Each structure stands twice: as structure tokens, then as C-alpha cells.
Amino acid sequence: MATRQNSTNGKPKSPRIQVVLPELICEQLTILASNESRTVSNMAKVLIQEGIKKYFEKEGESLVSLNNLNTDKFRDELEKQSVRRLKRAPQRIRYYKKSD
């Protein structure tokens, strides 16, 4: 069963699982991750997602919602983007009341 932890701000983290792999598969996974500039954990996640998608396509079933796949794809694209720093402090927005 996957375990779910809470982050320091109290929001739940994504579920975690633990997998035991043979040395050869672990080495191959590390090489794949290195080739795609990913962490080993992220590469394992991508391969698992692809495998599940192919499995359900083969079985002709749609147990995994497309909405979740789209959300994961969107999240992955955001994670790939570089972090940009603000050039200066954000300015305050002032709201003025209309005088009667």
C-alpha cells in the first residue's frame, strides 16, 4: 500500500511506494535517467506511467482517467521549466474608491 506523508506546510505529498529491483534493472534505469537528465525516481515514474497506459490500451479498458494523465503531463511540463527570479520586489496594487 502506498504511504502518504504531509509536507512541512501541512499539505499532503504524493503517495510513496518502495520497490526492490535487481542490480541489472537498477543500472539500466540509472542509465536511462542520466540520458534524459532526470532523477532515477522520476525516470521510474515515467516508465511506470507509460507501462500502465500501454497495458490499458492493450486491454481496451479506460480505468485511468484522461484528466489525471493530463494533470500529470501538465505538472511534468511545469517541473521541466527553469526557475526565474523577479528583477525587483513586487509592487503593491492600489485600489481607489470612486468619490460620489
C-alpha positions in Angstrom: 0.0 0.0 0.0 1.3 3.4 -0.9 2.1 5.7 2.0 1.1 9.4 2.1 3.1 11.9 4.1 2.5 15.6 4.8 4.9 18.3 3.9 6.1 21.0 6.3 3.2 23.3 5.3 0.7 20.5 6.1 -0.3 19.7 2.5 -0.3 16.0 1.6 2.6 14.8 -0.5 2.2 12.4 -3.4 1.9 8.8 -2.4 5.2 6.9 -2.0 6.0 3.3 -2.8 9.1 1.2 -2.3 10.3 -1.2 -5.0 13.1 -3.7 -4.9 14.9 -4.1 -8.2 17.6 -6.5 -9.4 21.0 -4.8 -9.9 20.8 -5.0 -13.7 17.5 -3.3 -13.9 18.6 -0.6 -11.4 21.7 0.1 -13.5 19.6 0.3 -16.7 17.2 2.7 -15.0 20.1 4.8 -13.9 21.5 5.0 -17.4 18.1 5.9 -18.9 17.6 8.6 -16.2 21.1 10.0 -17.0 20.4 10.1 -20.7 17.2 12.1 -20.2 18.6 14.3 -17.4 16.1 13.0 -14.9 16.4 11.6 -11.4 16.2 7.8 -11.1 12.9 8.2 -9.2 11.4 10.4 -11.9 12.5 8.1 -14.7 10.9 5.2 -12.8 7.7 7.2 -12.6 7.7 8.0 -16.3 8.3 4.3 -17.3 5.6 3.1 -14.9 3.1 5.7 -16.4 3.9 4.6 -19.9 3.6 0.9 -19.0 0.2 1.4 -17.3 -1.0 3.4 -20.3 0.1 0.7 -22.8 -1.4 -2.0 -20.6 -4.9 -0.4 -20.5 -4.7 0.4 -24.3 -3.9 -3.3 -24.9 -6.8 -4.4 -22.7 -9.1 -1.8 -24.3 -10.1 -0.5 -20.9 -10.0 3.1 -19.7 -9.7 2.7 -15.9 -7.2 5.6 -15.7 -8.9 8.9 -16.3 -7.5 11.1 -19.1 -7.9 14.0 -16.7 -5.3 12.6 -14.3 -3.0 11.9 -17.2 -3.4 15.5 -18.5 -2.7 16.8 -15.0 0.4 14.7 -14.7 1.6 15.8 -18.1 1.0 19.5 -17.2 2.8 19.1 -13.9 5.8 17.4 -15.6 6.0 20.3 -18.1 6.0 22.8 -15.3 8.7 20.9 -13.4 10.9 21.0 -16.6 10.8 24.8 -16.7 13.6 26.8 -15.3 13.1 28.9 -12.2 13.0 32.6 -13.0 13.7 35.2 -10.3 11.9 38.5 -10.0 14.0 41.5 -11.0 12.6 43.6 -8.2 10.2 43.4 -5.4 6.5 43.1 -6.5 4.7 46.4 -6.5 1.5 46.9 -4.5 -1.8 47.3 -6.3 -3.7 50.2 -5.0 -7.5 50.4 -5.3 -9.2 53.7 -5.3 -12.8 54.3 -4.3 -14.8 56.4 -6.7 -15.9 59.6 -5.0 -19.6 60.5 -5.3 
